[in-house]
Amino acid sequence: MKQVIRKAFKFKLNPNSDQAQKMVEFAGANRFVWNKALAKNLTLLEYKKPILWYQEMNFWLGLWKKSNEYGFLKQAHSQSLQQTLKQLERAFKNGFDKKQPLKRIPRFKRKGQKDSFSYPQGFKLDGNSVFLPKIGWVKYRSSRKVVGELKNCTVSRRGKHWYVSVQVEYEAEIPRHSANSIIGLDLGVKRFITLSDGSYIEPINSFKKLEKKLAFAQRRLSKKVKFSSNWKKQKQRIARLHEKIANVRLDFLHKTSTSISKNHAMIVVEDLKVRNMSKSAKGNIDKPGKNVKPKSGLNKSILDQGWGMFVQMLEYKQNWFGGDVLRVDPRHTSQTCPKCQNISRANRKTQSAFACTECGFKANADLVGALNVLARGHRVLACGVETLVSTLKQEPVGSSDTRPLLNGLKLLGIPVL
Ligand SMILES: [Zn+2]
């Protein structure tokens, strides 16, 4: 069985001054087009009129290019400007999509913030330089060989430097996972992950130290005169800390997901989307029934992001190794007794202790969560492929629709219907 794999390669560009100037101009033109079309749509929304979609926006783009006022747009590559309009259309669609509660109506872009532009085609690669239409051959620092069919490329700036990210597609044989075990995971705060085999992984300690440092740095910033040179220096210090925290987290997530992925052919996790939704809809004593914001605070948000990222990593790593990830309904996983199936809030004595009020089964509460997740995974698998297919709605990034599901079932010795 073969599958299509999508992959992105990112390299640091080494443009000459003329090319760098053009990149600044192109990013500027794309930002201008984004903001201009966005402003038009926001005005339409304000007057409760239907907004412009790509075709109409593109019509306007043509007019702007012909005008004296915005004639500078002609210098930029026209397909990259169109690409920006397509991205804006996508952003609006996401913003209106009720299934994506975290998406918002798109925002204006500011200079120096995510400066970028994309080419849907017309670019070429030759080992250590990339041909960008209307800019020319730009050298880049080659760290890996690009393999696969070129799909599109994005040029972006981070700090002083420009980068190119090239998306490719290729077909590959699905590997066979070397393990044949199935495991359930519980994602928690105190223990980052608890596995149904009883082992667990704690959140990283260095993280807490960095968080304290960050809080301290932010307090110091608030005492400085805004926009003074000391204030700016402190701002930079905070930006560096944020980057460091992100790197530490990424490293931790990678190491953890790789080791779990290598050891288990089938990994069952809670469906985070369902979990977040049911949590926020429940409300609390102060505001019953209303959409309550999840606990604020840096720690919580980092954890949330961390779990999402972690599951995504598991998914694509399972793809590499020929295993699979199964998402199951997360409801009541912490209140159900794995032994007698009695569901009660009273089973949860404390945050960490589970004791069944019916049969007396006792265990760590996170382990109970992991055991229930595993049991649900087994149930879904036992129901056959039909039910399984429904779990595929949430495509992991970077994989195609031919996931190694059947392969995973066979690995576990489960008969495929
Ligand atoms: Zn029980």
Residues whose N, C-alpha, C, O or C-beta is under 5 A from the ligand:
A	BS01	ZN	C337 K339 C340 Q341 N342 C356 E358 C359 G360 F361
